[in-house]
Amino acid sequence: MKRTRLLYCLIFLAAAFAFPAHAQQQSRTARIGILRVDAPTSPAGKEAIADFRKGMRSLGYIEGQNVHFEIRWAESRLDTLRGLAAELVKLELDAIVSGGPQAIKSLKDATNTIPIVMGRMDDVVEHGLVASLARPGGNVTGLSFQTGELSGKWLELLKDILPNMTRAAVLWDKSSTTGQLRTVDAAARAGGLDLTVSGLAGLKDLDRTFDEIKKARAEGLVILASPIFTAQRARLAQLAGNRRLPTIYYHEEFAQAGGLLAYGPRLANFSWSRAATFIDKILKGAKPAELPVEQPTKFDLVINLKTAKQIGLTIPPNVLARADKVVR
C-alpha cells in the first residue's frame, strides 16, 4: 500500500510540474515577420496579406492571441529591402514570409538562422536561394514556380490567337532570372518570330518602354514574371490596352484587370495561404532545410473577351474552348 501511495504521489507531482510547462507552450505567441516589395495600398499586397492571414486562421492561429505579425513594406523601392530585412531580423522572429528574389535575397543575406518562407516566387533554384527543390538545404523554403517552363507557353498562346504574327516583344525585369529569356527566345526562333527584348530596372521608364515596343511594330507582347510587374498588373494592362497590344502575363489578376491573356499557376492552390502551412510546420519543429519547395500542379488560362473586343481582336474558338476562365 505504501509503495502504491508513493507511486501515485510521484505521478501527481510529475503532472503538476509538467502542466505549467505545457500551458506555457500552448499560450506562447508566435512572432512572424512579413516583408513585401510593394506598398500597403497595392491590390497585390492587400491580397497576399489577407490570403496569408486566412491560411493562418484556418490552422488555428488567431492574431492577437497566439500569433503576432510584423509587416514591412518596401513600396517598390528595392533599395530599402536590405534595411527592412535587417530590421525584421533584429526582432528575433520565429519565421519570416516574403516573396520575390530581391526580398528573399535581402532576408537570406541578413540571417542564416531564422526560417524564411517564400509566399510565392519564381525560379528559386536559378536564383541560388536553395540547393534543390527537394532538399532546400538552408533556411529558405516555400512556394516557387519555374518560369522558364512557362515563358515558351506564353509565346505559343500569343501565336495561337495571332496566327499571322511575325514580330513579338518581351518585357523583362532585369532583376529576374534569365531562364525565362532563354526559353522565350528559343521558342521565338523555333517559330520563326522576330523578338524584341525590353529590359527594365525599376518602373520609371515603363510608359516610354511601351511606346518603344509599339514603334518596333510588335504584334504581341509577353510580360515575363516579376513581383514588381505583378504589383503593377493593372497599370500594365492599361498601357497595353491603350496601345491595342495583345499581351499575356502569368498572373490571373492581370486578365481580370483588363489584360488580354493570363496563363499561370492556379491562384486558389498556389498563393500566400499555402505559405501558412510551411509556417505551421516550422513552428511545430520542422526545419526549412528539409521541407521541399512546393511547385504548382494546376495552371489556368484566363481570357478577357471585353479587352479582345476593345482592341479589335477575335479569339479563335479553339483557344477560347481551352480557357479555364473568361472575363466578359
N, C-alpha and C positions, 0 to 999 in steps of 0.2 A: 504493500500500500504506500509505504514511504517513497519507494522508487517511482511508483506511478504518479504520486503527487509532485515529486521533484521534476519528472518529465513534463508534466502539464505546466508547471511554473516556468521551465525553460522555454517551452513553446510560446507561452504567453509573453514572456519578456522579449523573445525574438520578434514576435509580431508587433509588439509595442514599439520597438526600436525601428523596425522596417517601415511601419506605416507613415511616420513623418517624412522619411526619405522618399517614399513612393508619392505621397501627397505633394511634396515639393517638386518632384519631377513632373507630375501631371499638371501643376499650376504654373510651371515655368513659361514665360512668354518668349516665343521665338522672334528673333530680330532679323528681318530680311531687307536687304538693300535692293533698290531698283534704279538702274541707270538707263535713261532714254536719250537717243540722239536728237529727237525732235523737241517740240515745245508742248506745254500743258494744253494749249489751245488746238493742237493738231488733232484732226479726226483719228489718224492712225495711232497717236499716242493715247488718246482717251480710250479708244477701242482696246488697245493692248492691256492697259492697266485694269480696265473693267473686266476684261477676259481673265486676267490673272487672278484678280480678287474672287471672281466667280469660281475658278478652279480651286482656289484655296478653301473657300467656304464649303464646296462640295466634299472636301476631305476633312472637314471638321475644324478648320482654323477660322476663328472669329476675331476680326480686327478689334483691338481694344481689350480683348480678353486673353487669348493665348497666342496672338501674333501681332507684331508691330512692323510697319513698313517705313523705310526711309527712302524717299523718292528724290532723284536728282534729274534735272532736265538740261541738256546741252543747247537746246533751242537752235539746232542745226549749225552751231558753231563748233566745228571739230577741234579747234584749238583749245577748247575748255575741257575736253574729255579727260585729259590726264589729271587736271586739278580736281575734277569731280570724283574720279576714281580714287585718288588719294584720300579725299575727304571721307568717302564711304569706308575705305579700309581702316581708317583711324577709329571708326565706330565699333570695331571688333564684332562684326555681324556674324550670324550663323551661316549665311549664304547671300549671294548677290545674283539677281536676274538682270539680263541685258540682252541686246540683240544688235547685229551688225558688226562687221570686222573691226571698225575703228574703236567702238566702245569695248568690245571683248578684249582686244589687244591692250587697250589702256588699263583695263582691270587686271589682266594677266601680268602686265609689267609691274603693277602696284602690289600684287600679292601672289604667292605660290602656295598659300595655305587655306585661305577662305575659298570654299567651293563657289564656282561661277557657273550658272546655268543659262544656256542660250534659250531665250524665249522663242526665237526663230531667226535663222540667218542662212547664208548660202556658203557653200564650198569651204567648210570648216577645215578640212584636211589640207586643201591647197593654200589656205591662209596660214598654215603651220600652227594652228591652235590646239590640235590634238594629234597624237601619234597615229591613230587609226579610228575608224568609226566604231569598230567592235570593242576596242580597248583604248579609250582616250589617253590614259597613262599619266595625266596631270590633275589639275584642279578644275578643268573645264569639261562640261558635258551638256546635254540638252538636245535641241532640235536643229537639224540642218538639212537643206536640200541641195542637190548638186546641179547648179545652173548650167554647167557645161553639157549636161544631158538634155536640157530643155531648150537652149537657145537655137539649136538647129530646128527643133519642132516649131518654134515661133516663126521662123522664116518660112517654113513649109506651109504653115497655116495662112500666112500672108499670100503666098503663091497660090494657094487653093482658092482664095477669094479674088485674087487678081491674076488670073492665068496668063495674061499678056504682059505681066510686069517684067521689065528688063533692068531697072535700076532700083536699088533699095538702100536704105540708110540705117545706121545703128547709132543709138545714143548710149554712151558708156560713161559711167562714173569711174574716174581714174584711180580711185582708192579701192575699187573692186578687183576681183581676180581677172586674169587674162584668159582663163579657161573658157569663159563664155565667148570671148572674142575669137579664139581659135576655132571653136565649134561652129559659130555662125559664119565665119569666113570660109571654112571648109564646105559648109552647106551651100553658100553662095557660089563658090567655084564649081561645085558639083552640078548646080542648077543653071549655070551659065549666066549668073547675075553680076552686074557691076555693083559693088558695095562701097558706100561712103561711110567712114567711121568718124563720129564726132565725140571726142573725149572732153569731159568737163571736170574741173577741180572746184567743187562748190556749185552754187546756183546763180551767181551774179550775171553770167552770160547766157542764161537759159533762153530768153526771148531771141537774142541775136543768133543763137545756135539753130533755133527752129527756122529762122529766116534763111540762114545759110543752107540748111537741108532742103528747103523748098526751092531755093535758087539753083541748087545742084540737080533739080528735076527728079528728085527721088519720088517714086510712085508709092512707096510704102515704108514704114518705119518700125524697127524693133527697138524697144527700150529694154536694155539689159538690167538685171536685178540689182537693186541698191537700196539700202534703208533710207537714204536721202531722197531718192526718187519715190519710194513708197510714201513717205511723208508728204510729198508734193504731187500725189497722183491726180488730184482734182485739177490742179494747175496744168499739169502735163496734158490731161485730157482736153482742157480748154485750148491750149496752144495748138494741139494737133487738129482739133475741130475747126478752129478759126482759119487754118490753112488747108482745110479739106484734105488732110493727110491721113490715110488709113494707117492705124497704129495698133500695135499689140504690146501688152505688158503681162507680167506673171500674176499680178495681184487682182483678185476678183473685183475689189472695190474700184479699180481703175475703170472697168466697164460700167460699173454702177454709177460712177461719177461722170460718165459721158465719153469715155474712151471706147473705141470700136470693138476691140477684142481683148480678152484676157485668158491666159491658159497657165495654170499653176496648181500647186497643192490645194486640196480641198480645205478651206479655212476651218470648217467645223471639226476636222480631225487633226489639224496641224496649226495650232495657234498658241498663244501665251497661256491658255488654260492648261495645256498639256505640260507646260513648264512646272506647274504646281505639283505634278506627280513626281518630278525629279526632286523638288524641294522637300516633299514629304518623305521620300526615301532617304535623303541626306539627313534630315532631322532625326530619323529613326536609326541612323548609324551607318548608312551606306556610304561608300567612298566614290567620289566622282570619277576617279581613275578607272573604276571597274564598272561604271554604268554606261552601257553602249549608247552612242549617239543615235537618236531616233530619226528615221527618214520617212518622208511621206509615201504612202502606198496608193493614194487615190488623187486624181487630178481632174480639175473641172475646166471645161471650155465655156466661156461666157461671151455672148454676142449681144451688142447693143444695136437693135434694129432701128431705134429712133435716130441714133447717130449715123447709121448707114444711109438712112433716107436724107438726112440733112446734108451729107457730103455727096449725095447723088450716086450711091453705090448699091447695087443689088447683090445680096448674099446668095451664092449658088445653093439650090435646095439640098444637095448632098452634104454641104458643110453645115447648113442650118440643122439638118437632121442629126448631126453629131453633137450639137450643143447640149450641155447639161443645164444651162440656164439661159434664158433670153430676156433681155430688157426691152420693153416695148414703149 
